[in-house]
Amino acid sequence: GAGVSQTPSNKVTEKGKYVELRCDPISGHTALYWYRQSLGQGPEFLIYFQGTGAADDSGLPNDRFFAVRPEGSVSTLKIQRTERGDSAVYLCASSLTAGGASGELFFGEGSRLTVL
Amino acid sequence: EDKVVQSPLSLVVHEGDTVTLNCSYEVTNFRSLLWYKQEKKAPTFLFMLTSSGIEKKSGRLSSILDKKELFSILNITATQTGDSAIYLCAVNAGGTSYGKLTFGQGTILTVHP
C-alpha cells in the first residue's frame, strides 16, 4: 500500500478481554516494528520483525503480549487478558531493511486502545 | 539501560521566532540519532545523524550531533503555525538489534500566530 495501515484506529474494550491489532506495512518493506505510546510519552519499543521472524521482542512487557507476521507482510499484535494499564496508542512502522538505510521508519497512524 | 532525555518538555513561541530543541542520550552501541515530527498520530522522519559536527539541513530546520558530549539539537528558524507539533528524538543503539529505537519523551512546540 501507499503507507503503513493500521486497524482498528480505535478500540475500546473491557478489562480481561482479548484484542488484536493489525498492521499492513508498506509493500516490499521487510522490517516491521511495533511501538506503544502512552499520553505525554515518546513511543516505547515492543518488538520488531525481519521477514517472518521476530528479530527482537525484548520490549514486550509480559507474556500477555504476542505478535506474529506469518507471511512476512501483515502483522498482528495480540493482547490477552487486557488491563487498564495497556491503554495507549499502538504504533506500527516499517522500513525497507532493518534500521532502514537512512534510518527512516515509516509509521502508521496507530491504534488507540482503551481498556475500561 | 538506554536513556534519551529531551528539553524543554514544552515551548510556546510566536510566528517568526527561532527555537532550539535539545536531546541528550546515554546508550551503549550508538549507531544513529533521529528526529521525528508528530503532528497528530504518525511520527514523520526529519533527520538521521551519525557523525559529530555535520549539520543536516532541510529548509528552516537543521540539526547537529555532538557524540563527545552525547547530545543533539534541532533548530527551527522563522517558525510558522504549521511547525506546531511534538518533536521526538530517538537513538538507534544498534548492537544486533538494528531496528530498535529508544525515544525521548518529546518536546511539545506550540507556535502562535
HADDOCK unambig.tbl for C-alpha pairs under 7 A between the chains (distance, minus, plus):
assign (segid A and resid 40 and name CA) (segid B and resid 105 and name CA) 6.91 0.50 0.50
assign (segid A and resid 41 and name CA) (segid B and resid 105 and name CA) 4.52 0.50 0.50
assign (segid A and resid 41 and name CA) (segid B and resid 106 and name CA) 6.77 0.50 0.50
assign (segid A and resid 42 and name CA) (segid B and resid 88 and name CA) 6.88 0.50 0.50
assign (segid A and resid 42 and name CA) (segid B and resid 103 and name CA) 5.51 0.50 0.50
assign (segid A and resid 42 and name CA) (segid B and resid 104 and name CA) 5.51 0.50 0.50
assign (segid A and resid 42 and name CA) (segid B and resid 105 and name CA) 4.20 0.50 0.50
assign (segid A and resid 42 and name CA) (segid B and resid 106 and name CA) 5.81 0.50 0.50
assign (segid A and resid 43 and name CA) (segid B and resid 103 and name CA) 6.05 0.50 0.50
assign (segid A and resid 44 and name CA) (segid B and resid 102 and name CA) 6.91 0.50 0.50
assign (segid A and resid 44 and name CA) (segid B and resid 103 and name CA) 6.79 0.50 0.50
assign (segid A and resid 45 and name CA) (segid B and resid 100 and name CA) 6.56 0.50 0.50
assign (segid A and resid 45 and name CA) (segid B and resid 101 and name CA) 6.68 0.50 0.50
assign (segid A and resid 45 and name CA) (segid B and resid 102 and name CA) 6.93 0.50 0.50
assign (segid A and resid 48 and name CA) (segid B and resid 99 and name CA) 6.59 0.50 0.50
assign (segid A and resid 56 and name CA) (segid B and resid 97 and name CA) 6.43 0.50 0.50
assign (segid A and resid 98 and name CA) (segid B and resid 98 and name CA) 5.56 0.50 0.50
assign (segid A and resid 98 and name CA) (segid B and resid 99 and name CA) 5.16 0.50 0.50
assign (segid A and resid 99 and name CA) (segid B and resid 98 and name CA) 4.85 0.50 0.50
assign (segid A and resid 99 and name CA) (segid B and resid 99 and name CA) 4.37 0.50 0.50
assign (segid A and resid 102 and name CA) (segid B and resid 48 and name CA) 6.78 0.50 0.50
assign (segid A and resid 103 and name CA) (segid B and resid 48 and name CA) 6.13 0.50 0.50
assign (segid A and resid 104 and name CA) (segid B and resid 45 and name CA) 6.07 0.50 0.50
assign (segid A and resid 107 and name CA) (segid B and resid 42 and name CA) 5.45 0.50 0.50
assign (segid A and resid 107 and name CA) (segid B and resid 43 and name CA) 6.12 0.50 0.50
assign (segid A and resid 108 and name CA) (segid B and resid 42 and name CA) 5.49 0.50 0.50
assign (segid A and resid 109 and name CA) (segid B and resid 41 and name CA) 4.96 0.50 0.50
assign (segid A and resid 109 and name CA) (segid B and resid 42 and name CA) 4.44 0.50 0.50
assign (segid A and resid 110 and name CA) (segid B and resid 41 and name CA) 6.55 0.50 0.50
assign (segid A and resid 110 and name CA) (segid B and resid 42 and name CA) 6.84 0.50 0.50
